[in-house]
C-alpha cells in the first residue's frame, strides 16, 4: 500500500504535468498562428506559414488558415468554400477548443461577407460576436463599417466612438472606419484621402481591411468624386 501513497510534492508535479500537456494539446493546432504573429509584417512569409498549416494540420484550424490565405488574396469564393467546410466540422464537435475555433470561423465569415458586399448579413454575425467579446477592436470596426455601408451613419459613429477608445488615432483600422463614415455622409473626396492614409499605414498581414479591398474602395470612391 505504501507504493500508492502520494506525497504533496508528487501531487503538485502531477497536476503541473497534466496542465502542461492539456495546454500544449490545446494550443498545438494554432502553432502556425503564433509564428504568423511574429512575422506579420512579412505577408509572403505569413502566406507560406498558413499554407503549411493547411497541409500539416488535420483539424479545422488548417481549413481556417487556408481560408485566410484565400481572403488575403481576394479569392472570396474559394475562401467561402473552406470556411463553410470548417464550420460544418466544428459544429459537429464539442469542447473548449472547438468553441474557440468556431468563433474564429464566424469572425472570418463576417469579414468575408463584408468584402462580398453582404453588409447586413456580415453585421448580424458581427453583432453576435460582439456580445461574446465586446472589447475586441476589429469586431467593433466591422460593425461600424457595416453600419456605414448600409447608410446607418449614426450607428456607425456610435460604434466608431467606442473603437476610438481602443485604437490609436492614426491606426489603419480607425482611419478605414472614418473613411467609410465619410463616404456614407456623402464626402467621397475626404473618404479617399482617409483610405490613402490607411493604406500607407497598413504594414502587416491581416484579414481586417485587406489591402486589396482598400484599393478597391479608393477606386470606387474616386469615380464617385
Residue pairs with C-beta under 8 A, 6 or more apart in sequence:
6 14
26 96
26 97
27 34
29 57
29 59
29 61
29 62
29 97
30 61
31 53
32 49
32 50
32 52
32 53
32 56
32 57
32 65
33 53
33 61
33 65
35 49
36 46
36 49
36 50
36 205
39 45
39 46
39 49
40 46
40 204
40 205
40 206
41 203
41 204
41 205
42 205
43 72
43 204
43 205
46 205
47 69
47 72
47 205
50 65
50 66
50 68
50 69
51 65
51 66
51 69
53 61
53 62
53 65
53 66
54 62
54 63
54 65
54 66
54 69
55 62
56 62
57 65
59 101
60 86
60 89
60 90
60 98
60 101
60 105
61 101
63 82
63 83
63 85
63 86
63 89
64 82
64 83
64 86
64 101
64 104
64 105
64 108
66 82
67 79
67 80
67 82
67 83
67 86
67 108
67 112
68 79
68 108
68 207
70 76
70 78
70 79
70 82
71 79
71 108
71 111
71 112
71 115
71 207
71 210
72 205
72 206
72 207
72 210
72 212
73 212
74 210
74 212
74 213
76 112
76 115
76 116
79 108
79 112
80 109
80 112
80 116
83 105
83 108
83 109
83 112
86 101
86 105
87 102
87 105
87 106
87 109
90 98
90 101
90 102
90 105
91 102
103 129
103 132
103 133
106 125
106 128
106 129
107 129
107 138
107 139
108 207
109 125
110 122
110 125
110 126
110 129
110 139
110 142
111 122
111 142
111 207
111 208
112 122
113 119
113 121
113 122
113 125
114 122
114 142
114 145
114 146
114 149
115 210
115 213
119 146
119 149
119 150
120 146
120 150
122 142
122 146
123 142
123 143
123 146
123 147
123 150
126 139
126 142
126 143
126 146
127 143
129 136
129 139
130 136
130 139
130 140
130 143
133 139
135 166
137 163
137 166
137 167
137 173
138 173
138 208
140 159
140 162
140 163
140 166
141 163
141 167
141 173
141 174
141 176
141 177
141 208
141 209
142 208
143 159
144 156
144 157
144 159
144 160
144 163
144 177
144 180
144 181
145 156
145 176
145 177
145 180
147 153
147 155
147 156
147 159
148 156
148 177
148 180
148 181
148 183
148 184
149 180
149 184
151 184
153 181
153 184
153 185
156 177
156 180
156 181
156 184
157 181
160 174
160 177
160 178
160 181
163 173
163 174
163 177
164 174
167 173
167 174
168 174
170 197
170 201
171 201
172 198
172 199
172 201
172 202
172 209
173 198
173 208
173 209
175 194
175 195
175 197
175 198
175 201
176 194
176 195
176 198
176 209
176 214
178 194
179 190
179 191
179 192
179 194
179 195
179 198
179 217
180 191
180 217
182 188
182 190
182 191
182 194
183 191
183 217
183 221
188 221
188 222
188 224
188 225
189 225
191 217
191 221
192 218
192 221
192 222
192 225
195 214
195 217
195 218
195 221
196 218
198 209
198 214
199 211
199 214
199 215
199 218
202 209
202 211
202 214
